[in-house]
Amino acid sequence: MAFKELSAAQQEQLMKLRQLEATLQNIRIQQAEFNRTLQENNLTKKELAKLDPEMQVWKSVGSVMFPKKVSETLKELTDRIELIELNLKRLSKQETESKERLEDLQARLSSQLSSKTSN
């Protein structure tokens, strides 16, 4: 069945379906990026935890390097990890909601199309 053969409402639903698919794909890309960043931060935290807390390490801020105590750097990493985890939870919730809306819309559109072709 061609797109032009669909009713205006069905065309609109199909467009919403495509938008939801794109949204879901974007959410999954963001989740992958956050997971990669989380993994890097956890690895860095693990390595820093092996050092003396009063020891100085170099922290890169843009193109400049600054000395910073390990203990301060660990605190910053812990805060960053918590923020990343919160973002991952938010994205997971958005993913679940988007998948539910997508499945509902797919079912409704499929039902409409199957009843149209059987008539």
C-alpha distance (Angstrom), angle and dihedral (degrees) to the residues before:
residue distance angle dihedral
M1 . . .
A2 3.81 . .
F3 3.78 122.5 .
K4 3.83 90.5 -116.3
E5 3.81 91.1 57.2
L6 3.80 90.7 62.9
S7 3.78 121.6 93.0
A8 3.79 118.1 -107.4
A9 3.81 90.3 -104.5
Q10 3.80 91.6 50.7
Q11 3.81 91.5 47.7
E12 3.80 88.8 51.6
Q13 3.82 91.0 49.1
L14 3.80 90.4 49.4
M15 3.80 90.3 51.7
K16 3.81 90.1 49.7
L17 3.79 88.5 49.4
R18 3.80 90.9 54.0
Q19 3.80 90.9 47.1
L20 3.80 90.9 51.1
E21 3.80 90.3 49.8
A22 3.81 90.0 52.1
T23 3.81 91.2 46.7
L24 3.79 90.9 50.7
Q25 3.79 91.0 49.3
N26 3.82 90.9 50.6
I27 3.80 91.2 49.5
R28 3.80 90.5 52.3
I29 3.81 91.5 49.2
Q30 3.81 89.9 51.3
Q31 3.80 90.8 48.0
A32 3.81 90.9 52.1
E33 3.81 90.8 50.5
F34 3.81 92.9 48.1
N35 3.81 90.8 47.3
R36 3.80 90.6 51.6
T37 3.80 91.2 48.7
L38 3.80 91.3 46.3
Q39 3.78 90.9 51.9
E40 3.82 91.4 50.3
N41 3.81 92.4 48.1
N42 3.80 93.0 48.0
L43 3.80 90.8 50.1
T44 3.81 91.3 49.1
K45 3.80 90.8 47.8
K46 3.80 91.0 50.3
E47 3.80 91.8 52.0
L48 3.82 93.9 45.0
A49 3.81 90.6 49.9
K50 3.80 87.9 64.6
L51 3.82 91.0 62.1
D52 3.79 131.4 81.2
P53 3.85 106.7 -88.1
E54 3.81 91.3 -132.7
M55 3.79 93.5 51.7
Q56 3.80 117.6 110.9
V57 3.80 120.1 -119.8
W58 3.76 129.5 179.6
K59 3.77 118.1 -108.5
S60 3.78 120.7 -162.5
V61 3.79 116.1 -136.5
G62 3.77 107.7 179.3
S63 3.78 105.8 -51.7
V64 3.82 94.8 -23.7
M65 3.82 127.4 87.0
F66 3.81 120.8 -145.2
P67 3.81 129.9 -171.2
K68 3.78 113.0 -119.1
K69 3.80 135.5 170.2
V70 3.79 116.2 -102.5
S71 3.82 90.2 -125.0
E72 3.82 91.8 56.3
T73 3.77 92.1 45.5
L74 3.82 90.9 50.0
K75 3.81 90.3 52.1
E76 3.80 90.9 51.5
L77 3.80 90.9 48.0
T78 3.80 91.7 49.5
D79 3.81 90.6 51.5
R80 3.81 91.2 47.3
I81 3.82 91.3 49.3
E82 3.81 90.7 51.4
L83 3.81 90.4 51.1
I84 3.81 91.9 48.9
E85 3.81 90.7 49.4
L86 3.81 90.4 51.0
N87 3.79 89.9 50.9
L88 3.80 90.4 49.6
K89 3.82 90.6 51.9
R90 3.81 90.3 49.5
L91 3.80 91.3 49.0
S92 3.80 91.6 47.1
K93 3.80 89.7 54.2
Q94 3.81 90.8 47.7
E95 3.79 90.2 48.5
T96 3.82 92.0 51.8
E97 3.80 92.5 47.9
S98 3.81 92.4 46.3
K99 3.82 92.4 48.4
E100 3.81 90.8 50.5
R101 3.81 92.3 49.3
L102 3.80 90.6 45.4
E103 3.81 93.4 50.3
D104 3.81 91.3 46.5
L105 3.79 92.3 49.7
Q106 3.81 91.8 45.6
A107 3.80 90.7 51.9
R108 3.81 93.4 48.1
L109 3.79 93.6 46.3
S110 3.79 92.7 45.3
S111 3.80 90.7 50.0
Q112 3.80 91.3 50.0
L113 3.78 92.9 47.9
S114 3.80 94.7 46.4
S115 3.82 91.4 50.4
K116 3.81 89.9 48.4
T117 3.82 93.5 51.7
S118 3.81 92.4 46.2
N119 3.84 91.2 55.5
